[in-house]
Amino acid sequence: MCPFIETIRIENGKAVNMAFHNYRFNRTRRDIFECNLPVNLADFIQPGEYTERTRCRVEYQEEVEKVEYLPYTIRPVNSLKIVTSDGLDYTYKSTDRQKLDELFGQRGEADDILIVRDGLLTDTSIANIALWDGSKWETPEVPLLEGTMRASLLGKEMIVPAAIRPQDLSRYSLIRLFNALIGFGEIEFPVANVR
């Protein structure tokens, strides 16, 4: 079995959204390894010396196996190609991204992909999405991965879940991509760039 990962944004000496990362980390340990005693993931993170945006990558199985800190720069994304993968399961964030990488290889001239599963939009290869309908940001109600930034935005009622089919895209004007390292609004472009 491949190890699982948490990717945590560190900036200005602080780890962002740690409560959500800790929840997902312990949920994965419980569901996959039957580890019912929670562990505080923050005990393994040393954010103090990092002022620039840094990617903290925690690799684990039953226990934390490795923690590394890497500089992070947002990769520009201004277009998406819709690809379909009905059997894809990425419920738990894993180091095994083979299927996602294969789908990413189908992007053609686009910067990334937008994955459709069982007739509904889910995520890109690296991020959750939200679509602007003129009054609110809607996010797919069943993403490939329940991201920590997505959980935070849902809790703040900044996004609302919805069943979104590819044919519904014409109802929206803008799309945002976000994840633990990419803030809400840092990647935004017209829905017309989704094909």
C-alpha positions as CSV (number, residue, x, y, z in Angstrom):
1,M,0.0,0.0,0.0
2,C,1.3,3.4,-0.9
3,P,1.8,6.0,1.9
4,F,-0.8,8.7,2.4
5,I,0.1,12.4,2.5
6,E,-1.0,15.7,3.9
7,T,0.2,18.8,2.1
8,I,0.1,21.8,4.4
9,R,0.6,25.5,3.6
10,I,3.1,27.3,5.8
11,E,3.4,31.0,5.6
12,N,4.6,33.7,8.0
13,G,5.6,31.0,10.4
14,K,2.1,29.5,10.6
15,A,0.6,26.3,9.4
16,V,-2.7,27.0,7.6
17,N,-6.0,25.1,8.3
18,M,-4.3,22.7,10.7
19,A,-7.5,21.6,12.3
20,F,-8.8,20.4,8.9
21,H,-5.5,18.6,8.1
22,N,-5.5,17.0,11.5
23,Y,-9.1,15.7,11.0
24,R,-8.4,14.2,7.5
25,F,-5.1,12.7,8.7
26,N,-6.8,11.0,11.7
27,R,-9.8,9.9,9.6
28,T,-7.5,8.2,7.0
29,R,-5.6,6.5,9.8
30,R,-8.8,5.3,11.3
31,D,-10.5,4.2,8.1
32,I,-7.5,2.5,6.5
33,F,-5.4,1.3,9.4
34,E,-8.0,1.1,12.2
35,C,-5.9,3.5,14.3
36,N,-8.6,4.8,16.7
37,L,-6.2,6.9,18.9
38,P,-5.9,10.3,17.4
39,V,-2.5,11.9,16.9
40,N,-1.9,15.6,16.8
41,L,-0.4,16.3,13.4
42,A,0.8,19.7,14.6
43,D,3.3,18.0,16.9
44,F,5.3,16.9,13.7
45,I,5.3,20.3,12.0
46,Q,7.9,23.1,12.7
47,P,6.5,26.1,10.8
48,G,8.3,28.9,12.7
49,E,11.2,29.4,10.4
50,Y,9.3,29.6,7.2
51,T,8.0,33.1,6.2
52,E,7.5,32.5,2.4
53,R,4.8,30.2,1.2
54,T,6.1,26.7,1.9
55,R,4.7,23.3,1.1
56,C,5.0,21.0,4.1
57,R,4.6,17.4,2.9
58,V,3.7,14.8,5.6
59,E,3.9,11.2,4.5
60,Y,2.3,8.6,6.7
61,Q,0.7,5.2,7.1
62,E,-0.2,4.2,10.7
63,E,2.3,6.8,11.9
64,V,4.1,9.8,10.4
65,E,7.0,8.5,8.3
66,K,8.5,11.7,6.8
67,V,8.0,15.4,6.9
68,E,9.6,17.7,4.3
69,Y,9.5,21.4,3.5
70,L,9.7,22.6,0.0
71,P,9.4,26.1,-1.6
72,Y,6.1,26.6,-3.4
73,T,5.1,28.6,-6.4
74,I,1.6,28.5,-7.9
75,R,1.6,26.9,-11.3
76,P,-0.5,29.2,-13.6
77,V,-3.7,27.6,-14.8
78,N,-5.9,29.4,-17.3
79,S,-7.6,26.6,-19.2
80,L,-9.0,23.1,-18.4
81,K,-9.9,20.1,-20.6
82,I,-12.9,18.0,-19.5
83,V,-11.9,14.3,-19.1
84,T,-14.1,11.5,-17.8
85,S,-13.1,8.7,-15.4
86,D,-16.1,7.0,-13.9
87,G,-14.2,4.5,-11.7
88,L,-11.7,7.0,-10.2
89,D,-11.5,6.9,-6.4
90,Y,-9.2,9.4,-4.6
91,T,-11.1,9.6,-1.3
92,Y,-7.8,9.4,0.7
93,K,-4.9,11.6,-0.3
94,S,-2.2,9.2,-1.4
95,T,1.2,9.2,-2.9
96,D,-0.3,7.0,-5.7
97,R,-1.3,9.5,-8.3
98,Q,-0.9,7.2,-11.3
99,K,-4.5,7.5,-12.5
100,L,-4.5,11.2,-12.0
101,D,-1.2,11.6,-13.9
102,E,-2.6,9.5,-16.8
103,L,-5.7,11.7,-17.0
104,F,-3.5,14.8,-16.8
105,G,-1.7,13.5,-19.8
106,Q,-4.9,13.9,-21.8
107,R,-5.0,17.7,-21.3
108,G,-3.8,18.5,-24.8
109,E,-3.2,22.3,-25.1
110,A,-5.0,23.0,-21.8
111,D,-3.2,23.8,-18.6
112,D,-4.9,21.1,-16.6
113,I,-8.0,18.8,-16.6
114,L,-11.4,18.9,-15.1
115,I,-12.5,15.4,-14.1
116,V,-16.1,14.2,-14.6
117,R,-17.1,11.1,-12.6
118,D,-20.5,9.5,-13.0
119,G,-21.7,12.5,-15.0
120,L,-20.8,15.1,-12.5
121,L,-17.9,17.6,-12.3
122,T,-15.4,16.8,-9.5
123,D,-11.8,18.3,-9.3
124,T,-8.8,19.2,-11.4
125,S,-5.7,17.1,-11.1
126,I,-4.5,19.2,-8.2
127,A,-7.4,21.3,-6.9
128,N,-11.0,21.6,-5.9
129,I,-13.1,24.0,-7.9
130,A,-15.9,26.5,-7.4
131,L,-18.1,28.1,-10.1
132,W,-19.6,31.6,-10.0
133,D,-23.3,31.7,-11.0
134,G,-23.7,35.5,-10.6
135,S,-24.7,35.3,-6.9
136,K,-22.7,32.5,-5.3
137,W,-19.8,30.2,-5.6
138,E,-20.9,26.6,-6.1
139,T,-18.5,23.6,-5.6
140,P,-19.1,20.0,-6.7
141,E,-21.0,18.2,-3.9
142,V,-19.0,15.0,-4.4
143,P,-15.3,15.9,-5.1
144,L,-12.6,13.4,-5.8
145,L,-10.9,14.6,-2.6
146,E,-12.5,16.6,0.2
147,G,-9.8,19.2,0.4
148,T,-8.9,21.1,3.6
149,M,-9.4,24.5,1.9
150,R,-12.8,23.3,0.6
151,A,-13.8,22.3,4.1
152,S,-12.8,25.7,5.5
153,L,-14.7,27.6,2.8
154,L,-17.8,25.4,3.3
155,G,-17.6,26.1,7.0
156,K,-17.4,29.8,6.3
157,E,-20.3,29.5,3.8
158,M,-18.1,31.1,1.1
159,I,-19.0,28.2,-1.2
160,V,-22.0,25.9,-1.4
161,P,-22.2,22.3,-2.6
162,A,-24.1,21.5,-5.8
163,A,-24.5,18.7,-8.3
164,I,-22.9,20.2,-11.4
165,R,-22.9,18.4,-14.8
166,P,-20.7,19.4,-17.7
167,Q,-23.7,20.7,-19.6
168,D,-24.4,23.1,-16.6
169,L,-21.2,25.0,-17.2
170,S,-23.1,27.6,-19.3
171,R,-24.9,28.8,-16.2
172,Y,-21.6,30.0,-14.7
173,S,-19.2,32.8,-15.7
174,L,-16.0,32.1,-13.6
175,I,-14.2,29.2,-12.2
176,R,-11.8,29.2,-9.3
177,L,-9.2,26.5,-8.4
178,F,-8.1,26.1,-4.8
179,N,-6.3,23.7,-2.5
180,A,-4.3,23.7,0.7
181,L,-1.6,25.8,-1.0
182,I,-3.6,27.9,-3.5
183,G,-5.9,30.4,-1.8
184,F,-9.5,31.0,-2.8
185,G,-9.3,33.6,-5.7
186,E,-5.6,33.1,-6.5
187,I,-6.5,31.1,-9.7
188,E,-9.6,32.4,-11.4
189,F,-10.5,32.5,-15.1
190,P,-13.6,32.5,-17.4
191,V,-15.6,29.3,-17.7
192,A,-15.3,29.7,-21.4
193,N,-11.7,28.4,-21.0
194,V,-13.1,25.0,-19.9
195,R,-13.5,22.7,-22.9
